Amino acid sequence: TDWIEAALTESDADYLLVVGHYPIYSACDHGGTEELAKTLDPLLKEHGVTAYISGHEHCQFHFEHDDMNYFLSGTGHDCCYGSGMKQFLPKGGELKYLLTDSTAYSGSSGVKGGFVSFDVTREEMVVSIHRENGDVLYDTSLLPRDKVFKMGKGSEVVVEIE
């Protein structure tokens, strides 16, 4: 974790995104990754990371916990797992969006695949979750990081992905 801690400490990004294959938290059938919840999650929160983005699970969701946002977009090809781990999300968090089938790959959601997009300005970063044809299923706005986490000064918007 030394390399990621160094990168997070040095960042002065307006929006700092960390991307990993496995989710820290997930409401979908496989669930979150305990090791990431124990080791990575506290580090991300300590450094004011805007969002953690993952895949692996064949579903889509947005979860907010302790002022941290978690996006899961694992529907690039197939949709969807069920929501078998929803009850195991950390208490006090808010499940803002969830796309799953009633049971794995039953087709009940009517969605075959999807992706996430980001529209970034100085004032906000709009995160949109899309279905396979590009239609937006959900979107939300995230604000720039608190100045306490930013070391540099400048007029351009900075987005870093670690």
N, C-alpha and C positions, 0 to 999 in steps of 0.2 A: 504493500500500500504506500510505500515511500514515494514512488513516482507520481501517483495520483494526488497525494497530499501536497507535494511540491507544486504540481501544476495548478491545483485549486488555490493554493496560497498566493501564487504569483499572478493569478488572473485579475484583470480589472474590467472584465466584460460587463456590458450592460445586462446581457442575458447569458447565463452560463448553463449549458446543457451537457449532461453526461449521458452517454449512450452505451448500453450493454445488451448482450443477447438475452440473458436471463432476467426476469423481473425481480425486483425487490419484493413487491407485493403484487398479488394477483387474486382476482375473484373467480378466475376460470379454473377448469378442472385440475390442472397440475399444481396450482397455487404458487405462492412466492418462494423465494430462495432464502432459507434461514441464515446461511452464512453471510449473504449480502445484507440482510436486515441487521445483523449483529456488527459487521465490520464496516461496510461501505456507507450505509444509510446515515449513521451519526456523523461521519466525515462530511458528507454532502450537506447536511443541515448546518454543521459548524461553519462551513464556508459559503453559505447563502446561495447554494445552487438553485437555479430557477426551476429545473425539471430533470427528472431521470426518465429516459425513454428506452423501452425494451421491446422485445418481440417474444419469440419462443412459443408462447401460448397462442392458439388459433382463435383469438377473440380481440376485441378492442375495448379499452377502458381508460377512464381518467379518475384518479383517486387523489384526494388531497389530505395530507396528514401533517400536523405540526408545521404549517406554513410551507410545506414542500409538495410539489406536484409530481405525480407519477403517471406517465402515459404508456399504454401497452398497445402496440399495433402489430399483431401477428397474423393478419389475414391477407398477406400479400398474394397468396394462391388459394387457400382454402378457408372457409368459414363454416362453422364455428364450433368450438368446444361448448360445453355447458358451463353453468356457474356454480360448480360443486364446491368451491372454496370461498365463496362470498362471506360466509359466516365467520371465517378465520381472519378477515382483515382487521388491522389494529383498531381497538376501541378509540373513539374520539375523532376518527377520520371521517371524511365524507366521500362516498362513492358518487361522483358527479355524472358519470356516464358509463354504461355497460352494454356491450353488444355480444350476446351469446345465443346459441340455440337452446331449446328446452332440454335436449340431450345432445351429446356430441354428434355433430354432422347430421342432425335430423332435418335441417333445412327450414326450421320454424322461423328463423329470423328473416328469411327471404334474401339474405345477402350472401354473395358467393366469394367475395374478397374485398380488399380495401387498402387504404394507406392514410398517412398523416401528412399534412402540409403546415408550413409556418410562414406567416406574413409579419415581418419584423419592421417596426418603425421606432423612433426614439421614444414615443409615448407608450407603446404597447407591443406585445407579440401575440398575434392571434394564432391559436393552434386549432386546426380543423381536422376532424376525422371524417374520411370519405368512404363511400362504398365503391365497388369495382368500376362503376361507370363515371366516377368523379363527383357524384352528388354528395353534398355535405350532409352528414348525419348528425353532427354535433360540432359546435365550436365554442371556444372560451378565450378570454383575453387575460394575459399575464403581464404584470408590470415589471419595469426594470428593477434590477437588484438594488437593495439599499446601499447608499453611498458608503456605509461602513465597510463594505466588502470590496469597494473599488479604490484602487491605489492611484491610477492614472487619471489624467484630465485630457479632454479633447472634445471635438465637436462631432466626430463620427460615431455611429452606432457600432458597437462591437459585440459580435456573437462568437463564442468559442465553444467548440465541441470537443470534449475530452474522451 
